[in-house]
Amino acid sequence: MSTPYVASRANSPHGTIWFETQPRHLAGGGDPRHITQALRAAGWANRSDPDFPHVLLVSPDYRHTLVLEPEPEPYGAWWRIRGQEQDGRRWYTEFGAHTPVEILAHLTDALLEPTPEHAPPVWSPLTAAGWSYERDERGNEIARHPDNILSLERWAVEPGETFHWRAQAALPNGGGGFRRIWHAYLDEQMPPHLIAAFTTALADGEPVQRGMYDVPHTHLVTQEQRGWQGEQLAAAHEARLKTMRAVARKARRTAAVLTTSPPTSLVTSATPSPGRTH
């Protein structure tokens, strides 16, 4: 007996007509499997409760966890990631439901790679993309997208307190306040290359594929029926999963070499210098 067809947002992309949607930061969340299946392909374990509407993934070394848990309030935190570094530092980051997965994926992809020796720049990708940048006398920093809807700030409530990072897409509500579309909170304890991966993604202006009207605010985006369709999107996703498997294998090999290699000082002392006699 064949499995009956059940209409679901988790169905394959072949049954949808896709529209190139821009700007990407207002295109809505997209398909969570762009992130969750990539992490699964990299060896993250699925510890979800099958009877509860959430996804809970754990990295192979148990240092990182990702939870995707829908909340009644769509502007709340749907994505939550926790990490622990080799030196014991713990960090936390969260993202709202309408955070485009293509933006968040830059950060989760960076979790799979070895930490670079030198942290990439954080602000320069944004200013190079036309964002404004300001820094006040207390060290607080803020960058704003040219549309004045998306912003990123690093701030401390009081001088001397720990800084925090916040990105948000928000619209003025006419009363001096704003109405949030999505937000991101990043702990200052996060490795700098992860923060840089996220800000680099914010600066990316490439459109993304969405179904018609499958966006939180249709009046804020343009959608054109062009670009990749179902078969091409499915093939690109499979290629992405293959790449993530390769990245994870490379990272494991690198970690194994670093673990088994003796310290440089020991190697130097154990290696006879030219002309040395015993």
ABEGO torsion letter per residue (X at the ends): XBBBBBBBAABBAAABBBBBBOBAAAAEAEBAAAAAAAAAAAGBBBABBAABBBBBBBBAAGABBBBBBBBABAABBABBBBBBBAAGBBBBBBBBAABBAAAAAAAAAAAABBBBABBBBAAAAAAAAGBBBBBBAAGBBBBBBAAGABBBBBBBABBGBBBBBBBBBBBBAGAGBBBBABBBBBBAABBAAAAAAAAAAAABABBBBBBBGBBABAAABBBBBBEBBAAAAAAAAAAAAAAAAAAAAAAAAAAAAAAABBBAAAAAAABBBBGBBX
